[in-house]
Amino acid sequence: MARMTFPVNERGPPLVEASRVTVAYEGSKGEQIVALDGIDLKIAAGEFVCLLGPSGSGKTTLLKILGGFQLPSLGGALYRGKQLAAPTSQLVMIFQEPNLFPWLTVERNVAFGPRMSGRYRAGTAARIDDLLMTVGLHEARARYPHQLSGGMRQRTAIARALATEPEALLLDEPFSALDVALRRRMQRFVRSLWETRRTTMVMVTHSIEEALLCAERIVVLGGRPSRIVEDLDASSPALKDRYSPAFADTQRKLEALIDPFEDDIGDAQEPAGAVARAMPR
């Protein structure tokens, strides 16, 4: 299928990069299954990129590799041009579940990273206060996680990640457990957060609508094995309005691009707990 032709903004040098990333693992019958094949992806500082594709297309696996949380079978991830073989405090992952500490208040959850790293200095309290204002939790700072709504818990997790002053946030379907109305509010929140702070964001999603509303760039994975099938500039203001003709047209084109891959994943999906196998170089 021919790629859609959209203008792509000029980008600076990559902050994170996947270079010839291939992931293979052993199937149930001992056969080698290639989940990701030869992925090349460069993400510049300040970009908001969504990884989009059907279930089993390797989106979360690629996100983990970009953050140093998983090693590929071939190729590798680079952070500021250097090989990334382990997680770094500059690339923070936010999961589907907020994973807050239930015995800590919102404020202490947000301050946890700087305290544990020994970086809680003069000015840190003011920065935490500013973050709580930014995510709309200033009035809830003394509450505990069980006293928060799902959206408030996820905003606390995002504030906690930002408190460590990372260069990038890696978000793995952070709104998938929320209802439709709350999910839409969180989409507006994370987009506004990016527009205000310009922190690099890489977010996995199954939702075409979410990708268009949030991201400046959409990278579509698909096929068997999974490859990048589209790299779309989604920065147009018209694509941030779900009721605009441009939004509807682009959504239809992305649906037409992704739908053929929905039934093509099959047992190519990496099972939970699978370990990538080294491949001959």
GIVENCOR-V468730 format. One line per field, one symbol per residue. burial: + if it has 9 or more other ideal C-beta (glycine too) atoms within 8 Angstrom, else -. Layout:
burial->???
This chain:
burial->-------------++++++++++++-+----+++++--+++-++--++++++++-+++++++++++++---++++++++----+------++++---+-+---+++++++++++---------+--+++-++-++-+--++-+++--+-+++++++++++++++-+-++++++++--+---++-+++++++-++----+++++++--+-++++++++++++++-++++++-+++---+++---+-++--++-+++-++-++--++--+++-----++-+--
